[in-house]
Amino acid sequence: MSNNPARAAHQITRRLLPRYEQAVARTEPPFLEHAAEHGDRRAADQSQATKPWPIIPDLGLTPMDYRIEGYDPATDQIADQLRHLRLEDEYFAVRAAYHSPDERHSFWLLFDKLAIYDVPGTAEYVTFHLTRDLEGRTFDFRLARHPLIPLAQNWLIREGCPAQSALQSHQDRPSPADAVTTRLEDQLRSNTDDRYELFDHYTSGSPNSGIQVRALVYDRHPDSENEPYRLFLEETPPSLRTYTLREVAFATAAKANAWARHRPKTRPVESAPASRASRREQTEPSRVATHTLAEPPAPVTSRQPSATPPLSGRRNTP
């Protein structure tokens, strides 16, 4: 595909244009519809983040090898989904992969290099579980998008991927900047007793300005009943060497959305010092005020004049 610019442009447009037009036409964010299910009531925010139609570079990548030679799609729907997937899979960079010894299962954690040109807020990580019927010589698959790597890893583990195989290597990729980031990632990855439900997410920025990911979850832990909405904020500086992850607690989803809308846009720093909070602060969520910080935020510098765009209502759907 990438060797033919005209064909590549046509294939990319087929993928992006319907999503982009759908996002621009949306009048009520699903973020608020979902909030209503948890008792959050407020008027829908009619404003939507938009951006100019992008100029997409020729990245010269190669398509994925699904290891399905000699196999047929299990259904017509799987065949159609695979044809659609092949339009974009050469833009997937493999972050982790596992193939079972009996060849029945394959798992991938992928980074979508084209997500930055997709609908504003699109999550960059894709998980893929392919199953093969060795006797019937057919295959089936499931896939999903995720805003944060630990959420993607949790999906893979639930699908049956060995936990250690779901971990990505940080060689030539950003690494956690501090112990707080590592601990919060472990917490999201394990998601013990289904504590967290992904509620909404938004990814913004660029390699030149830094990447910011906001993932809003509903926390079912009894200690979080007063502030059950947790906004996980991941920031990666332009150097792409390290990243930080912080957690902010809110009493309602509406307050989390308002905080995300009005928070000044800042450039993340290269690293952040580890939290020196007390043992109680490290083990229990704050219960004092609305939108308290469950973990101290990373220091920020170079304040920019424009405001951070609102959460877009893009939930974690396959």
GUNU-853608 format. One record per residue: x negated, y, z negated of N, C-alpha, C, O, CB in turn. Coordinates in steps of 0.2 Angstrom, whole numbers, plus 5000, padded with zeros to 4 digits. Each point is the difference from the previous one (the first is absolute). Glycine has a CB too. Example, Ala and Ser with C-alpha at 12.3 -4.5 7.8 and 13.67 -1.06 7.14 Angstrom:
% GUNU-853608
493449724961500450065000499650065000499549994997501449954997
499350115010499650064999500450054997499750064999499749915011
% end
This chain:
% GUNU-853608
499649945000500450065000499650065000500150055004500849894990
498650065002499650074999499550015006499850065001500249924987
500049975017499650015006500450045005499750025005499649884992
501350105002500450045005500450064996500549984997499749915010
499550174994500350054996500850015001500350024996498650045005
501349945006500750015001500449954997500650014997499150045014
500149884989500449954997500050014992500549994997499249935013
499750104988500050004992500450064998500449994995498549975005
501250105004500450054998500749985000500450024995498850065009
501049885001500749985000500249954995500550014997499450005015
499649944986500249964995500050034993500549994996498949925010
500250144993500050044993500650045000500350004994498550005006
501450035005500650045000500649964999500550024996499050065012
500649864994500549954999500149994993500549984997499349965014
499650054985500049994993500250064996500450004996498749925006
500650145000500150064995500650045001500350024996498549985004
501450015007500550055001500749984997500350054997499149975014
500849924989500749994996499950014993500550034997499849885011
499150074989500050024993500050074998500350034995499049865004
500350155006499950074999500750045000500250044996498649955008
501649995002500650035001500549984994500450044998499449965014
500249944985500449984995499850044994500550024996499649875008
499350134994499850034994500250085001500350034995498749895003
501050115008500250065001500750014999500350054998498749975010
501449934995500750015000500349984993500650024999499449955013
499650004983500349984994500250064996499750055000499649855000
501350104997500350064996500049994993500050054996500749975014
499349924988500049984992499549954999500049945002501250094997
498349994997499449954998500349944997500350014995498950085004
500649855003500249944996499750004993500349974995499849975016
499450104988499750014993500650024995500049974995498950065010
501550014997500550034995500649955000500349994995499450125008
500449855003500549955000499949954995500449974996499850055016
499149964988499849944996500050034992500149964996499249995013
500550114990500150034994500649994997500149994993499050095010
501549935001500650004997500249934997500449994995499950095013
499349874995500149934997499849994993500249964996499750005015
499750094987499750004993500350054996499850024994499149945010
501650074998500450054996499750075001500250054997500049874995
499450095013499750075002500550035005500149985005498749994993
501550095000500550045004499750075002499950044995501149895000
498950085011499950075002500150015007500049955004499250064987
500950055012500250015007499449985004499450014998501350084999
499449885009499549985004499650065003500350055002500349855001
498750094997499650065003500049995007499849955003499550054987
500950055014500150005007499450015004499949985006501250054992
498449994999499350025003499649945002500049954995500050165000
499749885010499749945002499350025003499950055003501149894999
498450034996499450015002499949985007500249945002499350054987
500350055016499849985007499350035001499850044997501549965006
498549975003499350025002500050005008500449965003499150004986
500150075014500050005008499849935002499749964997500050165003
500649865006499849945003499349995001499750055003501449955003
498649954992499349994999499649995007500349975004499949994984
499250055012499649985006499649944997499650014995500350115010
500249824998499749944997499449985004500049995006501149974990
498350035000499449985003500049935002500449964998499050134996
500249895011499949935002499449984995499450015001500950015012
499949934983499649984995499649945002499549984996501350064995
499349935015499649945002500049944996499549974999499950125006
501249894992500049954995500249945004500250005006500150074984
499749875006500249945003500649974997500150014994498749975009
501649985000500649974997499949954995499449975000501250055010
499949974985499949954995500049935003500349995005500250094987
499249875005500049935001500549974995499849994994499050015011
501849984997500549974996499949934998500349974996500550125008
498749885000499949934999500649965002500249954996499050074995
501249995015500649975001499949975007500649985003500150104990
498749915010500049965006500249934999499949974996499150105007
501549915002500349945000500650004996500349944999498650015002
501350104996500750014996500450045004499850055004499649944985
501350005010500550045003500450044994500049974994500149955016
500250144991500450034995500649964998500349965004499350155001
500549894989500549964997500750025002500549965001498850024989
500850085012500750035002499850065005499550025001501149954988
500050045015499950065004499950064997499650055003501249895004
499450074987499950064996499250014998499750055001501549944995
498549955002499350004999499650025006499550045000500749884991
500050055015499750025006500050075002499550035002500849865002
500350144995500150075001499650054995499750045003501449945002
498950004989499650034995499250005002499750054999501249934992
498949965011499349995002499850055006499550035000500549854995
500550125010499850045006500050084997499550035003501149895005
499850104988500050074997499350014996499750055001501649954999
498549954996499450004996499450015005499550044998501149894993
499450035014499450005004499950075004499450025002500849865000
500350174998499950065002499550054996499850045002501449955003
498849994988499650044996499549964996499650034996501450045003
498949865002499649974995499250015001499649994996501349925004
499050125006499350015001499750064996499450024999500749935012
500450094986499950054995500049984993499950044995500650045013
499549864991500049974993499349984998499649965004501650004997
498550074994499449984997500149954994500350014996499150105008
500349834997500049954995499750024993499450015000500749905009
500250094986499750024993499949934996499650004996501050125004
499849835001500049944997500449955004500550025003499350034985
499949895012500449945003499949944997499449994997500450075014
500749894989499949944997500449955005500550015002499350034986
499949905013500349955004499949934996499549984999500250085012
500949914988500049944996499749955003500049995006501150044989
498649925001499649955003500449955005499749975004499650044986
501449985008500449965004500250045007500449975003500049974986
499450125012500250045005500750025001500350025005498849925001
501350054988500750025001500250074998500550035002499749854995
499350155000500150074998499450055001499549975000501349994991
499450105012499550055000500250064997500650025001499049935010
500050094986500250064997499550065002499449985000501149954990
499850135011499550055002500250064996500650024999499249945012
499750084987500150074997499750055005499449995001500649974987
500450085015499850045006500150074999500450034996499949885011
499250134995500050075000500250035007499749985005499550034986
501450035010500350025006499650075002500250054997500949895001
498550065006499650065002500550045004499850065001499149885000
501650045001500550045004500550044996500450045002499449885008
500250064983500650024996499950084999500650034999499449864995
499550145007499950074999500350045005500250064999498749924996
501349985011500350045006500849985000500350025004498649985002
501349964989500749975000500450064996499850054999499849835001
501050104999500550044996499650034994499749964996501349975008
499150134994499750034994500249964994500549984998499550135007
499449874991500149964994499949925001500049974995500850125001
499149895010500049935001499449974996499450025000501050005012
499749924985499549964996499549975005500249985005500750004986
498550025006499549985005499849924999499649985004499950144995
500849854996499849934999500549955002500650014999498750034992
500549915013500549955003499849934997499449985000500950095010
500249894987499849934998500449965005500550015002499450024986
499849915013500249955005499949934998499549984998500350105011
500849884991500049934998500249965006500650015001499650024986
499449935016500249965005500049934998499549974997500050115011
501149884994500049934998500149965006500350025005500250014984
499149915011500049965006500449934998499849974995499150095010
501549925000500349934999499549955004500150005006501150054993
498449924998499549955003500349955004499849985006499450054986
501449945006500349955004500450035006500049975005500149964984
500350125009500450035006499650045004500350035005500749964988
498450035005499650055004500350075001500050025006499549885000
500850124989500350075000499850044995499649984995501449975010
499150124995499750044995500650054998500450025004498449975000
501150044990500550054998499550054996499549984998501549945001
499350145000499650054996500450054996500650015002498549985006
500650044987500350064996499550055000499449984999501449944994
499450145007499650064999500350064996500650005000498849965011
500250084986500350064997499450055000499449995000501449944993
499550135005499550065000500050024992500549994997499750055015
499249994986499950024993499650065000499550015004500649874992
500050174999499650065000499449994996499550045001501650024999
498849894996499449994996499849935000500449955001500050144991
498949905008499749935001500349954994500249955002498850105004
501049974988500249954995500749985001500249944999499150114993
501249995011500749985001500049955006500349955000500150164996
499149905009499949965006499849934997500249955002499650145006
499749914988499749944997500549964996500049945000498950115000
501549984996500649974996500549965005500249954999499750144992
500249955015500549965005499649945002500449955001500150165003
498949894998499749945003499949954994500249945002499150135006
500649944986500049954995500749974999500049944999499050134995
501549975006500749975000500149965005500449955000500050154994
499349915012500249965006499649935000500149965004500150155002
499349894989499649944999499350005002499649954999501450005004
498750114998499350015001499650004994500350034995500050045015
499249894989499650004994499850074998499850045004499849854999
500550134991499850064997499450035002499950065003500849924988
498749985009499450025001499950025008499650045001499949894989
500850035014500050015007500350065002499950035006500149854996
500550154994500450065002499650064999500250065002500849884995
498450064999499650064998499650025006499749955003500350014985
500050105014499650025005499350024998499950024994501150035011
498549954999499350024999500050075001500350035004499249865000
500150144991499950085001499450025004499850055000500849964989
499149945014499450015004500250055006500449985003499049914993
500350165004500150055006500750034999500350025005498949925003
501150064986500750024999500050044994499649994995500949925012
500050134991500050044994500149954994500349955001500250155005
499249924989500049964994500350044994500050065000499049875003
501350034992500350034994499550054997499449984999501449924999
499450165000499550054997499949994993499550024997500950065012
500049894987500049994993500449944997500349975004499550164996
500149864994500349954997500850014999500449955001498650034992
501250085007500750015000500449985007500549965000499350134992
499849925013500349985007500049925000500549975002499050145003
500049864993499949935000500649974996500349955002498550055000
501350024992500549984995500750005003500449965000498950074990
500950035013500650015003500149965006500649985001499450144995
499549875008500149955006500149934997500549975003498750115004
500549904988500149934998500750004997500349945001498550054996
501550065000500650004997500649995006500449974999499250104991
500349975015500450005006500049935004500449975002499550164999
499449854999499949935004500449944996500349965004498650095000
501049954990500349954996500850004999500449965001498550034993
501350085005500750014999500449954996500549975002499550095009
499749934983500349954996500750004998500350064999498649944996
501549955006500750004999500450055004500550024998499249944990
500050055018500450055005500150064996500550035001500049885005
499050124991500150064996500150065005500450044998498849914993
500550055014500050065005500449985006500049955003498950104993
501650005006500449995006499850075004500150054998500849884997
498850055011499850065005500650045002500549975002498549975002
501050124995500650045000500050055007500550015003499649994984
499350035014499950045005499250015001499649994995501550075004
498749965007499350025001499950055005500450015005499349874991
499750155004499850055006499250005000499750014995501450065003
498749925008499250015001499950065005500450015005499549864994
499650174999499950065003499250015001499649974996501550085000
498750005008499350025000499749975007500349975004499750044983
499350005013499749975005499249994998499950024995500850045013
498949904996499449994998499650064999499550004996500549895010
500150164997499750074999500250044994499650044998500349965015
500749994985500250044994500149964994500150024994500550055014
499449864993500149964994500749975000500450035004498850034989
500949885004500649965001500450004993499649994995499949945014
501150094991500449994994500649965001500450005005499250114992
500549844998500649955000500450014994499750004994499649925013
501350094994500450004994500549945000500449995005499550144995
500149834995500549945000500450014993499750004995499549935012
501550084994500450004994500349934999500349975004500050164998
499649854991500349944998500550014995499950044996499049905008
501550014995500449994994499749954995499949955002501250095005
498849994987499649954995500649974995500350044997498650045004
501149864999500549964996499849994993500349974996500149985014
498950064988499849994994500450044995500150065000498749925005
501449984989500450044995499650064997500450054998500149844999
498950115003499750064997500050065005499950064998499349874996
501150065012500050055005500750035001500250035005498849925001
501550034989500750015002500250085000500450025003499849874991
499450155002500150075000499750035007500350055002499749954985
499549975016499750035006499849945004499549985001500150124993
500949875009499949945004499850015007499849955003501150004991
499150115009499750025006499350025000499850054997501449985007
498449924999499350015000499750025007500149965005499849964985
499850145011499750025006499249985000499750034996501250065006
498949865002499349995001499750045006500250005005500049884990
499350165003499750045004499349985002499650004996501150105000
499249885010499349985002499750065005500350025005500049854994
499150154999499750055004499349985002499649974996501050114998
499249935013499449985003499750065003500350035004500149854998
499050144996499750065003499749995007500049945002499750094986
500250025015499749995007499449965001499949975006500650144996
499149884993499449955001500249935001499749965003499750124990
501249905005500349945000499649954996500049945002500550095009
499149994984499649954996500449974994499949954999499150125005
501449984993500349974994500750035000500250045005498849964989
501449985002500750024999500249994993499849964996500550015016
500250084986500349994993500749985000500450025005498850074991
501149884999500749994999500250024994499749984995500249925013
500650144991500350024994500849995000500349995005498850104994
501149914995500849984999500350064996499750034995500049855005
500950155002500350054997500749974999500349975004499150125002
500949934988500649974997500650065001499850054998499649874994
501250065010500550045000500749974998500049944999499450115011
501049994987500749984998500449985005500449954999499550124991
500149965016500549995005499650005007499450035000501550024994
499449925011499750005007500050075003499550025003500849864998
500250164997500150075003499450044997499750045004501549954997
498650004993499550044997499349985003499550045001501149974988
499349925013499449985003500050035007499450025002500649874991
500550115011500150035006499850085000499650025004501249894999
499550124992499850075000499350024998499750045003501549974993
498549955000499350004998499649995006499550045002500749934987
500049985015499649995006500050055006499650025003500649864994
500450155003500250065005499650064998499750035005501449924997
498850074992499750064998499350004997499750054999501549984999
498649905002499350004998499550035005500149985006500249914988
499250155004499650045005499649945004499849954997500250164996
499949905013499549965004499350014998499850065000501049945010
498949954988499350014998499549955003500349945002500150104987
499049975011499549955003499749964995499850034995500050055014
500349854991499749964995499350004999499650025005501349914997
498850074992499350004999499749935001500449955001499850144991
499149915008499749945002500149944995500049945002499250135004
500949954988500149954994500350044994500050065000499049865004
501250044992500450024994499749974994499949945000501150095006
498950014988499849964994500549964997500650015001498750084997
500549854999500549964997500350034994499850054997499549865006
501350074996500550034995499749994993499749944999501350045008
499050074989499849994993500650004995499950024994499050035009
501649935000500750004996499949954994499649955000501150085010
499749984985500049964994500249935002500349995005499950114987
499749855003500349935002500750005001500349975004498849984989
501350095003500750005001500250035006500549985004499650044984
499650035015500150035006499949965006500350005005499450114990
499849845004499849965005500549945001500049975005498850064993
501649954996500449955000500750015000500449965002498849984992
501050135005500750015000500150065004499650055000500649914989
500450055015500250055004500250064996500250004994500149935015
499550134993500250064997500850014999500349985005498650084999
501349964991500850014999500150074997500650014998499549874999
499550175004500150064997500450055005500450034998498549964996
500950015012500350055005500149975007499749955001499850154992
500949935011500149985006499450015005499650044998501649985001
498749935005499450005005499350014996499650035002501250025007
499249914985499350004997499649955004500249965004500350074985
498849985010499549965003499949944996499850004995499750105011
500749844998499849944996499349985000499749974995501449995009
498550075001499350005000499850075002500350035004499649854999
499550154994499850075002499950005007499749955003499850074986
500750035015499850015007499350015001499650024996501650025006
498649945004499350015003500050085000500450035003499549865003
499550144993499850075001500150015007499849965004499550054986
500950055012500150025007499750075001499950044996501149895005
498850085005499650065002500350025007500449975003498650004990
500850095009500250035006500750005002500349975004498649995000
501550084991500750015001500250035007499750055002500449964985
500349965016500350025007500650044999500449994995499149915011
500750144999500650054999500649965001500550024997498850075007
500749865001500749965001500249954995499549984997500250045015
500949974988500349964995500049925002500049995006500750114989
499349865001500049935001500749985003500550024997498649954995
500949995014500749995002500449954996499749974996499950055015
501149984989500349964996500049935001499849985006501050114993
499449864996500049935002500550005005500550035000499249934989
500249995016500450005006500649955000500449995005498650045001
501049924989500549955000499849945003500549965002500350134997
498649905003499849945003499949954995499450004997500050065012
501049894991499949954995499749945003499850005006501250034988
498849925001499649955002500449945004500149954997499150084993
500949985016500449955004499649975005499550035002501650034996
499049875003499649975005500150035007499649985005500549924989
% end
